[in-house]
Amino acid sequence: MKKTIVKIGLASAIALIGVNCSLIAGSSSSVEIVNRKHKTETFKVYGNCGMCEKTIEESLKNVRGVEKADWNKETKMIEVTFDAEVLSLKEIKQKIADVGYDTDEVRATEKAYNGLPGCCQYERPKSNNEHHKHEHKH
């Protein structure tokens, strides 16, 4: 009787391992499909220091669809890998602007920028609105 129970237990364990292996194999192929949707973009984000780097990268840390974000304080460039079917590049730039950092396309609000620590308050590029305030001589 004990031998029969042991044999049934072993057979069940082997069957479960087989099912788990096939599930793992199936899930790895779906990961490949997801990765084909991912794209990597590089763009400018204004900032100064290591604290800026941490804040910029953390602004994308738990954003659905963002796989990786790496900002370089020397070049002021960020490389973001994301699922373009989940969010757009403009939405990513808006997330960064929301924490106070201007990108090449989206400007942070004055309130968000002024909320940055003093060492993180970078020299802001002129906005399109500021450009149109002066008059052109014809």
N, C-alpha and C positions, 0 to 999 in steps of 0.2 A: 504494500500500500504506500509506504513512504517513498519507494523507488518510483512509483507511478506519479506521485505528486511532484517529486523532484524533476522527473522527465517533462511533465506538463509545464512546470515553472521555467525550466530551461528553454523549452520550445517557445513559450510566451515571450521570454526575454529576447531570444534571437529574432522573433517576429517583430517585436517593438524596435529593436536596433535597426532592422531592415527598413521599417517604416520611417524612422528618424533619418536614416541616411538618404532615403529618397526625398524626404521633405527638405533636407539641407541642400541636396543637389538641385531640387526645384527652385529653392529660394535664391541660390547663387545665380541662376540664369536670369531671374527677375531683377537682381541687382545690376547685372550687366545692361539690361534694358533701361533701367533708371539712369545709369551712368551715361548712356548715349544721349539722354535729354540734357545732361549737365553741360554747361559751357563756362569758360573762364574768361573774364574780362579784366582789363587793367585800366585804371583811370586815376586822375589826380584828386587827392584830398588834402586840403591845407591843414597844417598842424605843426607843432614844434618839437615835442619831446616824447620820452618813453611813456609818460602819463597819457599823452594824446593817443599814442599807439594803443594802449590798453583800452581806452574809452572807445576809440573808433572800432577796433576789432570786436569789443564786447557788444557794441550796438547791433552787430549782426549775429552774435553767438547763438541765440535761441530763436532766430528767425526761420520759420518753416521754409525749406527750399534752399537755404544757404548751407553749403557743405564746408566751405573754408574761406577765411578772410585773413589776409596778411598785408599789413601796412608797413611801408619802409619809411622811417623818419628822415633819412638822407635824401631820397628821391621824391618823397611826398606822394608816392604812387601806391595804390592798393591793388592787390590781385584777389579777385573774388570768384570762387567756383560755386555755381548755383544751378538750380533746375529752372530753366526759362519757362516751363509750363506752369510753375507754381507762382513765380513772381518775376517782375520785369527789372531790368537794370535801373530804370528810373525810380522804382520803388526802393531798391537797395540804396540808391543815392539819397533818397528822402529819409530813410532810417538813419543814415549817417548825419544828415543835416539836422535831424530832430535832436541829436545830442550836442549840437553846436558847431559842427565842422562843415565848411563850404566844400563842395565838390566842383568839378569842372562844369557841371550842369545845374545843380541845385544849391541854392544859397540858404544857410541857416538863418533863422529869425534872429533879430537883435537880442531878444530875451534869451534864447538858447546860447548864443555866442557870449553874451555878458555873464551867463551863469558858469562859464568855464573858469577854472582857477587862473590866476594872473599869468603863470608861466605857459599856459596853454592858449592864451589869446594871441594868435598869430596875426600877421599883417594880412588883412582881408583884401582879396582882389576887388576891383571896382565892379559893381553890379551893372547890368544893362540899363537899369533905371537911372543910375548916377551918370552914365555915359550920355544919356539924352538930356540931362539938365543944362549942359552948356550949349552955347550957340555956335554953329559952324558959320564961318565967313565964306561967302560965295563970290 
